[in-house]
Amino acid sequence: MGDQRRTVSDIKTALRAKIRAKPKVRGSEFLEMFILEKNKARLEQEGVNINKKRDQINKDIDFINEELDELQNTLDGSKQSNRNTLKHKDSRAPKKSLKTMTIDY
């Protein structure tokens, strides 16, 4: 009852199973070394790219947190200033009427 999630990376490929179309011939060690080196270099590059992406995500999160803090401070400051201005606001000022526009179809 293994309820582990299976992903695409769990699929057993011919490379992972070390299956080849032909049986190994003497002298194919250089080809195997070349293939393994290429795969190693590719995986190392993917690791570098993932780390760069992770750093960029962390920078974006930090920027968003700074923006949220600034907006929160602005809201806190505006609540206090609104309390002061509401006391002195002239409630007898005439209200402007809304202009309406008719549209004929």
C-alpha positions as CSV (number, residue, x, y, z in Angstrom):
1,M,0.0,0.0,0.0
2,G,2.6,2.5,-1.1
3,D,0.7,5.8,-1.4
4,Q,3.8,7.6,-2.7
5,R,3.2,9.9,-5.6
6,R,4.6,8.8,-8.9
7,T,5.9,11.4,-11.2
8,V,7.4,11.5,-14.7
9,S,10.9,11.3,-13.2
10,D,10.0,7.9,-11.7
11,I,9.6,6.3,-15.2
12,K,12.3,3.9,-15.9
13,T,14.0,4.9,-19.1
14,A,16.3,2.9,-21.2
15,L,19.2,5.0,-20.0
16,R,18.4,4.5,-16.3
17,A,17.8,0.8,-16.8
18,K,21.1,0.7,-18.8
19,I,19.4,-1.1,-21.7
20,R,21.0,-0.8,-25.1
21,A,19.9,-2.0,-28.5
22,K,23.0,-4.1,-28.9
23,P,25.0,-6.0,-26.4
24,K,28.1,-4.2,-25.2
25,V,31.1,-4.6,-27.4
26,R,34.6,-4.2,-26.3
27,G,35.7,-0.7,-26.6
28,S,32.3,0.9,-26.0
29,E,33.5,2.2,-22.6
30,F,34.5,5.5,-24.2
31,L,31.0,6.0,-25.5
32,E,29.5,5.2,-22.1
33,M,31.9,7.7,-20.5
34,F,30.9,10.3,-23.1
35,I,27.2,9.7,-22.5
36,L,27.6,9.8,-18.7
37,E,29.7,13.0,-18.8
38,K,27.1,14.7,-21.0
39,N,24.3,13.7,-18.7
40,K,26.3,14.8,-15.7
41,A,27.0,18.2,-17.3
42,R,23.3,18.6,-18.2
43,L,22.2,17.8,-14.6
44,E,24.8,20.2,-13.1
45,Q,23.5,23.0,-15.4
46,E,19.9,22.2,-14.4
47,G,21.0,22.5,-10.7
48,V,22.5,25.9,-11.4
49,N,19.4,27.0,-13.2
50,I,17.2,25.8,-10.4
51,N,19.3,27.7,-7.8
52,K,19.1,30.9,-9.9
53,K,15.3,30.5,-10.1
54,R,15.0,29.9,-6.4
55,D,17.1,33.0,-5.7
56,Q,14.9,35.1,-8.1
57,I,11.7,33.8,-6.4
58,N,13.1,34.7,-2.9
59,K,14.0,38.2,-4.2
60,D,10.5,38.6,-5.6
61,I,8.9,37.5,-2.3
62,D,11.1,40.0,-0.4
63,F,10.1,42.8,-2.8
64,I,6.4,41.9,-2.4
65,N,6.8,41.8,1.4
66,E,8.4,45.3,1.3
67,E,5.5,46.6,-0.8
68,L,3.0,45.1,1.6
69,D,4.7,46.7,4.5
70,E,4.8,50.1,2.8
71,L,1.1,49.9,1.9
72,Q,0.2,48.8,5.5
73,N,2.2,51.8,6.9
74,T,0.4,54.1,4.4
75,L,-3.0,52.7,5.5
76,D,-2.1,53.1,9.1
77,G,-1.0,56.7,8.6
78,S,-4.1,57.5,6.5
79,K,-6.5,56.2,9.1
80,Q,-5.0,58.6,11.6
81,S,-5.1,61.5,9.3
82,N,-8.7,60.7,8.3
83,R,-9.7,60.8,11.9
84,N,-8.3,64.3,12.2
85,T,-9.8,65.6,9.0
86,L,-13.2,64.2,9.6
87,K,-13.6,66.4,12.6
88,H,-13.1,69.6,10.6
89,K,-14.9,68.6,7.4
90,D,-17.8,70.8,6.4
91,S,-20.9,68.6,6.2
92,R,-23.0,71.5,4.7
93,A,-21.1,71.5,1.4
94,P,-23.5,71.0,-1.5
95,K,-23.3,67.6,-3.2
96,K,-22.7,67.5,-6.9
97,S,-25.4,65.8,-9.0
98,L,-24.5,63.0,-11.2
99,K,-24.6,63.5,-14.9
100,T,-26.3,60.8,-16.9
101,M,-26.1,59.9,-20.5
102,T,-28.7,58.1,-22.5
103,I,-27.7,55.6,-25.1
104,D,-30.0,54.7,-27.9
105,Y,-29.7,51.3,-29.5
